[in-house]
Amino acid sequence: LLLAPERGQAVQGIGDLFQFSRYFPLLKARGARVVFQPFAGMRGIAERLPGVDVLLDEGDVVPPHDYFAFLLSLPRAFGTRIDTIPPCAPPLTPRPDYATKWGGRLGAHDRPRIGVVWAGRPEHARDRQRSIALDVLAPLLDIAGARFIGLQKGAAVVQAEAVPERVDWSNLGPEFDDLDDAAAVIAALDLVVTVDTALAHLAGIMGKPVWMLVADPPDFRWLLEG
């Protein structure tokens, strides 16, 4: 079975890959040999996703296969309903060398650590329906006794310069070279508060609690409530 992201479609992104990777073990359980082509630059994490037999890089020759599926078509193929949404099992774990690197950077875990992401890619077709300004989260940042970890990358990271000095804030996102850096930091957090972007779904497949801010009305997968 050959699987691939739906390139060129506005709804498809790295976060979608993480979210729908939960179907890989289900395909394996039905006897499939799963061949998967992730986005460029994702091989390090993609090769640790359970249920994948062969990873293809862009430009690789596609091997003979009996079936082809886009990731977002798998819920329909499995007849998924609210009560049969499969879990992400086993949870994704960080690479040990990255965990050691960021463990030293984070220091003592003597209070709750909360990761914060407030913006997605500005070129996303629905960016204005998901990205927010960091100052919208000001009431959250004023919660005493918590340490906040900025996970944001890209142009929006400049907004972190306005975080008041009274806030226990560490801005680590600009130091991430790849998704394995983000995964190692997320593994050391207690909670991730984020808009609907890739790190929400990375945290999700790692089994971390996520509070996600979504538009109203939301994307189809979040339903209208609950």
Backbone as CSV, one residue per row, in Angstrom:
resi,resn,N_x,N_y,N_z,CA_x,CA_y,CA_z,C_x,C_y,C_z
1,LEU,0.852,-1.187,0.000,0.000,0.000,0.000,0.888,1.235,0.000
2,LEU,0.757,2.080,-0.997,1.538,3.314,-1.089,0.716,4.467,-0.521
3,LEU,1.306,5.204,0.419,0.635,6.338,1.042,1.427,7.599,0.774
4,ALA,0.718,8.719,0.617,1.384,10.000,0.391,0.504,11.130,0.870
5,PRO,1.120,12.259,1.309,0.337,13.455,1.605,-0.328,13.975,0.346
6,GLU,-1.414,14.702,0.521,-2.123,15.287,-0.616,-1.494,16.637,-0.946
7,ARG,-0.424,16.612,-1.678,0.312,17.827,-2.001,-0.549,18.760,-2.841
8,GLY,-0.403,20.053,-2.563,-1.120,21.037,-3.358,-2.500,21.351,-2.830
9,GLN,-2.949,20.632,-1.791,-4.260,20.919,-1.233,-4.084,21.736,0.037
10,ALA,-4.882,22.764,0.202,-4.715,23.691,1.318,-4.915,23.016,2.665
11,VAL,-5.693,21.936,2.722,-5.966,21.304,4.012,-4.839,20.385,4.458
12,GLN,-3.886,20.098,3.578,-2.873,19.098,3.876,-1.571,19.752,4.312
13,GLY,-1.029,19.275,5.414,0.233,19.799,5.897,0.919,18.798,6.796
14,ILE,2.019,19.226,7.414,2.782,18.333,8.287,1.930,17.858,9.456
15,GLY,1.115,18.759,10.017,0.251,18.365,11.120,-0.712,17.262,10.730
16,ASP,-1.232,17.327,9.503,-2.142,16.288,9.027,-1.433,14.938,8.962
17,LEU,-0.194,14.964,8.527,0.583,13.728,8.478,0.665,13.100,9.866
18,PHE,0.998,13.917,10.870,1.070,13.388,12.232,-0.296,12.864,12.689
19,GLN,-1.326,13.646,12.477,-2.642,13.277,12.986,-3.145,11.960,12.389
20,PHE,-2.932,11.773,11.079,-3.490,10.603,10.420,-2.518,9.426,10.361
21,SER,-1.316,9.598,10.925,-0.379,8.473,11.009,-0.910,7.375,11.929
22,ARG,-1.912,7.665,12.718,-2.499,6.660,13.599,-3.094,5.484,12.823
23,TYR,-3.309,5.683,11.520,-3.874,4.602,10.711,-2.823,3.624,10.206
24,PHE,-1.543,3.963,10.298,-0.508,3.055,9.810,-0.567,1.683,10.505
25,PRO,-0.604,1.620,11.852,-0.677,0.306,12.499,-1.949,-0.465,12.135
26,LEU,-3.046,0.246,11.873,-4.273,-0.437,11.484,-4.120,-1.097,10.117
27,LEU,-3.407,-0.414,9.221,-3.148,-1.008,7.917,-2.262,-2.247,8.051
28,LYS,-1.252,-2.141,8.905,-0.378,-3.288,9.144,-1.169,-4.463,9.697
29,ALA,-2.096,-4.168,10.598,-2.884,-5.230,11.221,-3.751,-5.964,10.203
30,ARG,-4.041,-5.309,9.099,-4.828,-5.943,8.033,-3.948,-6.605,6.978
31,GLY,-2.653,-6.665,7.266,-1.754,-7.397,6.386,-1.060,-6.575,5.335
32,ALA,-1.175,-5.237,5.386,-0.553,-4.395,4.369,0.943,-4.229,4.628
33,ARG,1.691,-4.104,3.556,3.082,-3.658,3.622,3.038,-2.187,3.243
34,VAL,3.312,-1.322,4.197,3.066,0.108,4.049,4.301,0.822,3.530
35,VAL,4.153,1.467,2.377,5.207,2.287,1.781,4.748,3.740,1.870
36,PHE,5.547,4.578,2.512,5.102,5.935,2.813,6.094,6.967,2.305
37,GLN,5.559,8.017,1.672,6.403,9.135,1.231,6.037,10.375,2.030
38,PRO,6.853,10.748,3.024,6.572,11.949,3.820,7.054,13.199,3.089
39,PHE,6.776,14.347,3.699,7.290,15.601,3.154,8.813,15.638,3.291
40,ALA,9.446,16.420,2.450,10.899,16.592,2.531,11.285,17.132,3.902
41,GLY,12.382,16.625,4.455,12.870,17.080,5.744,12.228,16.418,6.938
42,MET,11.344,15.429,6.696,10.637,14.782,7.805,11.113,13.356,8.069
43,ARG,12.118,12.917,7.346,12.483,11.505,7.439,12.857,11.093,8.869
44,GLY,13.572,11.961,9.586,14.010,11.615,10.933,12.874,11.197,11.840
45,ILE,11.765,11.905,11.767,10.608,11.553,12.593,9.762,10.486,11.909
46,ALA,9.613,10.575,10.596,8.757,9.630,9.884,9.225,8.190,10.054
47,GLU,10.529,7.979,10.143,11.012,6.612,10.268,10.771,6.039,11.665
48,ARG,10.306,6.868,12.599,9.954,6.365,13.931,8.445,6.195,14.106
49,LEU,7.667,6.527,13.094,6.228,6.330,13.183,5.916,4.841,13.086
50,PRO,5.118,4.298,13.995,4.835,2.863,13.947,3.989,2.502,12.731
51,GLY,4.267,1.324,12.183,3.442,0.800,11.111,3.946,1.039,9.712
52,VAL,5.108,1.701,9.546,5.643,1.987,8.219,6.757,0.988,7.904
53,ASP,6.667,0.337,6.742,7.687,-0.632,6.331,8.782,0.008,5.489
54,VAL,8.412,0.907,4.572,9.369,1.517,3.647,9.090,3.007,3.561
55,LEU,10.135,3.819,3.677,10.019,5.265,3.492,10.628,5.648,2.151
56,LEU,9.940,6.488,1.419,10.449,7.008,0.157,10.820,8.474,0.313
57,ASP,11.953,8.854,-0.229,12.312,10.260,-0.321,11.813,10.800,-1.656
58,GLU,11.685,12.118,-1.753,11.280,12.702,-3.017,12.283,12.327,-4.106
59,GLY,11.778,11.882,-5.252,12.635,11.475,-6.350,12.933,9.998,-6.387
60,ASP,12.637,9.270,-5.280,12.852,7.821,-5.285,11.894,7.145,-6.266
61,VAL,12.349,6.040,-6.808,11.493,5.242,-7.686,10.406,4.584,-6.850
62,VAL,9.168,4.761,-7.254,8.045,4.177,-6.518,7.989,2.681,-6.814
63,PRO,8.011,1.841,-5.783,7.997,0.399,-6.021,6.611,-0.073,-6.468
64,PRO,6.532,-1.245,-7.043,5.218,-1.797,-7.410,4.319,-1.885,-6.189
65,HIS,3.033,-1.587,-6.346,2.109,-1.616,-5.218,0.711,-1.958,-5.730
66,ASP,-0.101,-2.463,-4.832,-1.461,-2.882,-5.183,-2.492,-1.793,-4.941
67,TYR,-2.228,-0.921,-3.970,-3.178,0.128,-3.626,-2.428,1.427,-3.368
68,PHE,-3.131,2.538,-3.551,-2.605,3.869,-3.250,-3.665,4.620,-2.448
69,ALA,-3.238,5.382,-1.446,-4.206,6.167,-0.669,-3.567,7.463,-0.206
70,PHE,-4.362,8.548,-0.217,-3.968,9.777,0.462,-4.278,9.615,1.943
71,LEU,-3.496,10.271,2.790,-3.666,10.108,4.228,-5.073,10.484,4.691
72,LEU,-5.582,11.607,4.185,-6.879,12.075,4.664,-8.044,11.245,4.141
73,SER,-7.746,10.266,3.290,-8.789,9.353,2.827,-8.923,8.133,3.736
74,LEU,-7.968,7.917,4.632,-7.983,6.715,5.453,-9.163,6.641,6.420
75,PRO,-9.598,7.750,7.048,-10.779,7.627,7.914,-12.004,7.098,7.156
76,ARG,-12.186,7.539,5.939,-13.317,7.031,5.147,-13.116,5.553,4.808
77,ALA,-11.882,5.191,4.454,-11.602,3.795,4.098,-11.875,2.856,5.265
78,PHE,-11.622,3.338,6.490,-11.853,2.512,7.674,-13.249,2.690,8.259
79,GLY,-14.055,3.551,7.652,-15.399,3.780,8.182,-15.384,4.382,9.574
80,THR,-14.429,5.267,9.834,-14.255,5.829,11.177,-15.449,6.681,11.592
81,ARG,-15.886,6.471,12.833,-16.930,7.283,13.447,-16.371,7.859,14.753
82,ILE,-17.144,8.710,15.405,-16.664,9.369,16.630,-16.151,8.363,17.647
83,ASP,-16.868,7.263,17.791,-16.504,6.293,18.828,-15.460,5.282,18.370
84,THR,-14.980,5.398,17.133,-13.957,4.459,16.659,-12.696,5.159,16.176
85,ILE,-12.515,6.434,16.523,-11.281,7.131,16.169,-10.113,6.399,16.839
86,PRO,-9.148,5.928,16.058,-8.069,5.136,16.657,-7.105,5.999,17.459
87,PRO,-6.543,5.453,18.530,-5.549,6.194,19.310,-4.201,6.196,18.591
88,CYS,-3.315,7.071,19.035,-1.939,7.070,18.549,-1.150,6.139,19.462
89,ALA,-0.895,4.945,19.006,-0.225,3.979,19.868,0.782,3.174,19.054
90,PRO,2.003,3.008,19.576,2.492,3.650,20.799,2.831,5.114,20.537
91,PRO,2.880,5.932,21.602,3.225,7.341,21.399,4.629,7.505,20.829
92,LEU,4.816,8.542,20.026,6.137,8.863,19.488,7.030,9.355,20.624
93,THR,8.259,8.916,20.644,9.225,9.357,21.656,10.361,10.121,20.975
94,PRO,11.008,11.029,21.709,12.109,11.801,21.111,13.362,10.951,20.958
95,ARG,14.238,11.360,20.065,15.536,10.704,19.943,16.332,10.944,21.232
96,PRO,16.982,9.909,21.782,17.703,10.068,23.055,18.738,11.183,23.037
97,ASP,19.486,11.339,21.920,20.510,12.374,21.890,19.893,13.767,21.932
98,TYR,18.734,13.936,21.289,18.044,15.224,21.340,17.467,15.469,22.731
99,ALA,16.943,14.414,23.358,16.393,14.563,24.709,17.475,15.004,25.689
100,THR,18.667,14.450,25.555,19.779,14.844,26.424,20.181,16.291,26.173
101,LYS,20.255,16.657,24.906,20.634,18.025,24.528,19.672,19.045,25.128
102,TRP,18.383,18.830,24.969,17.408,19.810,25.428,17.105,19.684,26.913
103,GLY,17.339,18.510,27.492,17.162,18.371,28.932,18.078,19.309,29.687
104,GLY,19.333,19.404,29.228,20.272,20.329,29.853,19.895,21.778,29.612
105,ARG,19.319,22.052,28.463,18.929,23.428,28.123,17.739,23.890,28.960
106,LEU,16.830,22.962,29.276,15.623,23.318,30.019,15.863,23.452,31.523
107,GLY,16.832,22.739,32.043,17.126,22.833,33.468,16.128,22.099,34.344
108,ALA,16.051,22.498,35.598,15.222,21.799,36.579,13.736,21.874,36.230
109,HIS,13.070,20.762,36.440,11.614,20.699,36.201,10.915,20.899,37.546
110,ASP,10.997,22.110,38.062,10.504,22.394,39.411,9.162,23.110,39.417
111,ARG,8.548,23.291,38.265,7.225,23.897,38.157,6.618,23.444,36.830
112,PRO,5.315,23.595,36.633,4.716,23.168,35.362,5.322,23.907,34.183
113,ARG,5.619,23.154,33.134,6.151,23.729,31.898,5.057,23.725,30.833
114,ILE,4.778,24.884,30.286,3.713,25.031,29.292,4.302,25.577,27.999
115,GLY,4.200,24.809,26.933,4.666,25.259,25.625,3.600,26.102,24.943
116,VAL,4.025,27.115,24.199,3.092,28.056,23.572,3.452,28.248,22.090
117,VAL,2.441,28.113,21.221,2.576,28.404,19.786,1.370,29.238,19.392
118,TRP,1.588,30.373,18.743,0.463,31.262,18.459,0.240,31.534,16.963
119,ALA,1.074,30.990,16.115,0.902,31.270,14.684,1.391,30.107,13.836
120,GLY,0.713,29.911,12.704,1.137,28.922,11.726,1.853,29.607,10.580
121,ARG,1.944,28.919,9.465,2.608,29.489,8.286,1.758,30.629,7.716
122,PRO,2.325,31.802,7.519,1.543,32.925,6.995,1.030,32.690,5.579
123,GLU,1.669,31.784,4.819,1.224,31.524,3.453,0.075,30.522,3.396
124,HIS,-0.308,29.972,4.540,-1.437,29.033,4.582,-2.710,29.737,4.130
125,ALA,-3.523,29.061,3.330,-4.725,29.676,2.760,-5.699,30.165,3.819
126,ARG,-5.679,29.548,5.006,-6.620,29.932,6.066,-5.874,30.488,7.282
127,ASP,-4.734,31.093,7.045,-3.926,31.542,8.172,-4.674,32.522,9.073
128,ARG,-5.476,33.406,8.492,-6.180,34.385,9.331,-7.241,33.725,10.209
129,GLN,-7.570,32.468,9.916,-8.554,31.747,10.722,-7.895,30.848,11.759
130,ARG,-6.595,30.898,11.848,-5.952,30.068,12.868,-4.857,30.790,13.645
131,SER,-4.053,31.644,13.004,-3.001,32.352,13.730,-3.590,33.502,14.543
132,ILE,-2.980,33.767,15.699,-3.404,34.873,16.555,-2.165,35.674,16.955
133,ALA,-2.391,36.799,17.590,-1.286,37.579,18.154,-0.966,37.036,19.545
134,LEU,0.293,36.999,19.898,0.703,36.466,21.192,0.035,37.203,22.347
135,ASP,-0.208,38.510,22.185,-0.782,39.252,23.302,-2.207,38.795,23.648
136,VAL,-2.856,38.043,22.750,-4.172,37.474,23.067,-4.046,36.488,24.230
137,LEU,-2.873,35.902,24.390,-2.656,34.915,25.452,-2.129,35.543,26.737
138,ALA,-2.175,36.860,26.825,-1.651,37.544,28.012,-2.249,37.023,29.324
139,PRO,-3.567,36.769,29.402,-4.103,36.243,30.666,-3.483,34.904,31.055
140,LEU,-3.184,34.065,30.066,-2.538,32.782,30.351,-1.138,32.997,30.912
141,LEU,-0.401,33.910,30.305,0.980,34.122,30.706,1.095,34.732,32.101
142,ASP,0.003,35.283,32.610,0.028,35.876,33.951,-0.277,34.861,35.050
143,ILE,-0.477,33.596,34.669,-0.699,32.566,35.688,0.597,32.357,36.468
144,ALA,0.529,32.520,37.771,1.722,32.394,38.610,2.097,30.924,38.798
145,GLY,3.380,30.689,38.995,3.853,29.349,39.324,4.073,28.449,38.128
146,ALA,3.962,28.978,36.912,4.177,28.171,35.715,5.339,28.744,34.916
147,ARG,6.011,27.877,34.188,7.085,28.304,33.295,6.591,28.133,31.867
148,PHE,6.755,29.158,31.057,6.263,29.134,29.681,7.432,29.000,28.710
149,ILE,7.259,28.086,27.747,8.293,27.804,26.764,7.761,28.199,25.391
150,GLY,8.363,29.209,24.763,7.962,29.614,23.421,8.480,28.620,22.396
151,LEU,7.566,28.002,21.648,7.926,27.013,20.630,7.821,27.589,19.217
152,GLN,7.479,28.867,19.132,7.195,29.502,17.850,8.455,29.689,17.004
153,LYS,8.292,29.463,15.686,9.332,29.806,14.724,8.724,30.745,13.682
154,GLY,9.563,31.280,12.814,9.076,32.115,11.736,8.906,33.568,12.138
155,ALA,8.242,34.322,11.261,8.123,35.767,11.435,7.431,36.156,12.734
156,ALA,6.464,35.345,13.183,5.681,35.694,14.371,6.484,35.647,15.655
157,VAL,7.684,35.041,15.613,8.456,34.899,16.843,8.872,36.256,17.402
158,VAL,8.919,37.287,16.571,9.313,38.611,17.041,8.352,39.128,18.104
159,GLN,7.128,38.646,18.118,6.153,39.085,19.110,6.562,38.711,20.533
160,ALA,7.417,37.706,20.664,7.861,37.290,21.996,8.698,38.365,22.676
161,GLU,9.216,39.316,21.905,10.024,40.385,22.505,9.182,41.266,23.424
162,ALA,7.852,41.207,23.256,6.972,42.037,24.076,6.470,41.314,25.329
163,VAL,6.896,40.086,25.560,6.473,39.368,26.766,7.036,40.087,27.989
164,PRO,6.190,40.439,28.953,6.668,41.173,30.137,7.743,40.408,30.904
165,GLU,8.643,41.120,31.524,9.729,40.484,32.269,9.227,39.682,33.462
166,ARG,8.034,40.004,33.956,7.501,39.270,35.105,7.128,37.830,34.753
167,VAL,6.979,37.545,33.461,6.596,36.201,33.015,7.825,35.304,32.966
168,ASP,7.704,34.094,33.508,8.786,33.108,33.432,8.748,32.504,32.026
169,TRP,9.550,33.053,31.128,9.440,32.752,29.704,10.801,32.378,29.125
170,SER,10.850,31.267,28.404,12.047,30.869,27.666,11.656,30.691,26.206
171,ASN,12.305,31.405,25.329,11.934,31.387,23.915,12.869,30.434,23.164
172,LEU,12.456,29.179,23.036,13.338,28.159,22.464,13.079,27.891,20.984
173,GLY,11.893,28.212,20.490,11.539,27.910,19.106,12.568,28.340,18.075
174,PRO,13.119,29.569,18.185,14.108,30.001,17.183,15.356,29.129,17.135
175,GLU,15.588,28.317,18.180,16.769,27.465,18.224,16.526,26.095,17.592
176,PHE,15.291,25.794,17.216,14.987,24.488,16.631,15.536,24.421,15.202
177,ASP,16.335,23.404,14.931,16.829,23.179,13.571,15.912,22.244,12.789
178,ASP,15.202,21.368,13.493,14.315,20.431,12.819,13.228,19.976,13.783
179,LEU,12.343,19.109,13.314,11.225,18.649,14.132,11.673,17.784,15.300
180,ASP,12.837,17.162,15.188,13.336,16.376,16.318,13.689,17.266,17.503
181,ASP,14.144,18.507,17.232,14.369,19.456,18.323,13.047,19.756,19.026
182,ALA,12.008,20.054,18.240,10.704,20.358,18.818,10.174,19.177,19.610
183,ALA,10.319,17.961,19.077,9.818,16.772,19.767,10.509,16.577,21.112
184,ALA,11.816,16.833,21.167,12.550,16.647,22.420,12.087,17.639,23.482
185,VAL,11.806,18.877,23.073,11.330,19.870,24.045,9.904,19.549,24.473
186,ILE,9.048,19.198,23.522,7.659,18.866,23.853,7.605,17.700,24.829
187,ALA,8.504,16.732,24.671,8.523,15.579,25.576,8.771,15.986,27.020
188,ALA,9.429,17.135,27.220,9.754,17.598,28.567,8.724,18.577,29.124
189,LEU,7.623,18.819,28.391,6.595,19.754,28.833,5.445,19.029,29.520
190,ASP,4.632,19.801,30.222,3.429,19.261,30.853,2.177,19.548,30.036
191,LEU,2.224,20.591,29.200,1.064,21.007,28.431,1.542,21.838,27.242
192,VAL,0.837,21.722,26.118,1.092,22.584,24.967,-0.192,23.359,24.666
193,VAL,-0.089,24.691,24.612,-1.200,25.563,24.238,-0.861,26.139,22.877
194,THR,-1.708,25.886,21.880,-1.320,26.225,20.517,-2.520,26.436,19.612
195,VAL,-2.296,27.171,18.551,-3.272,27.221,17.465,-3.114,25.924,16.658
196,ASP,-3.981,25.740,15.679,-3.986,24.510,14.887,-2.833,24.534,13.890
197,THR,-1.705,24.006,14.312,-0.529,23.946,13.444,0.241,22.673,13.752
198,ALA,1.351,22.439,13.064,2.026,21.144,13.117,2.384,20.698,14.523
199,LEU,2.835,21.624,15.389,3.272,21.211,16.719,2.120,20.729,17.583
200,ALA,0.889,21.162,17.283,-0.267,20.615,18.001,-0.362,19.118,17.771
201,HIS,-0.177,18.714,16.526,-0.336,17.310,16.162,0.892,16.483,16.539
202,LEU,2.064,17.104,16.517,3.252,16.425,17.010,3.093,16.121,18.497
203,ALA,2.635,17.111,19.266,2.397,16.881,20.690,1.341,15.795,20.890
204,GLY,0.325,15.801,20.020,-0.747,14.807,20.143,-0.254,13.387,19.982
205,ILE,0.591,13.130,18.963,1.061,11.758,18.776,2.141,11.382,19.788
206,MET,2.599,12.367,20.567,3.521,12.073,21.660,2.779,11.827,22.966
207,GLY,1.455,11.936,22.938,0.663,11.695,24.133,0.678,12.839,25.121
208,LYS,1.034,14.042,24.662,1.064,15.203,25.546,-0.300,15.896,25.563
209,PRO,-0.732,16.406,26.717,-1.965,17.197,26.739,-1.818,18.436,25.862
210,VAL,-2.827,18.707,25.058,-2.816,19.858,24.151,-4.106,20.643,24.317
211,TRP,-3.976,21.952,24.526,-5.127,22.858,24.458,-4.988,23.595,23.138
212,MET,-5.889,23.314,22.207,-5.760,23.888,20.874,-6.856,24.912,20.614
213,LEU,-6.446,26.077,20.118,-7.376,27.144,19.782,-7.777,26.985,18.322
214,VAL,-9.078,26.856,18.081,-9.555,26.660,16.711,-10.568,27.734,16.350
215,ALA,-10.752,27.918,15.047,-11.689,28.924,14.561,-13.127,28.493,14.837
216,ASP,-14.040,29.432,14.750,-15.470,29.165,14.898,-16.185,29.723,13.672
217,PRO,-16.699,28.868,12.764,-16.761,27.408,12.867,-15.401,26.769,12.613
218,PRO,-15.171,25.597,13.197,-13.867,24.950,13.086,-13.722,24.129,11.814
219,ASP,-12.508,23.641,11.602,-12.231,22.668,10.561,-13.097,21.423,10.797
220,PHE,-13.373,20.673,9.727,-14.301,19.537,9.812,-13.934,18.537,10.899
221,ARG,-12.649,18.336,11.139,-12.244,17.252,12.044,-12.499,17.565,13.499
222,TRP,-12.744,18.825,13.842,-12.966,19.184,15.252,-14.450,19.214,15.607
223,LEU,-15.318,18.993,14.627,-16.761,19.023,14.868,-17.168,20.404,15.379
224,LEU,-18.361,20.526,15.919,-18.850,21.835,16.357,-18.688,22.035,17.863
225,GLU,-18.487,20.957,18.582,-18.276,21.070,20.037,-17.643,19.780,20.529
226,GLY,-17.144,19.845,21.768,-16.592,18.649,22.368,-15.100,18.483,22.079
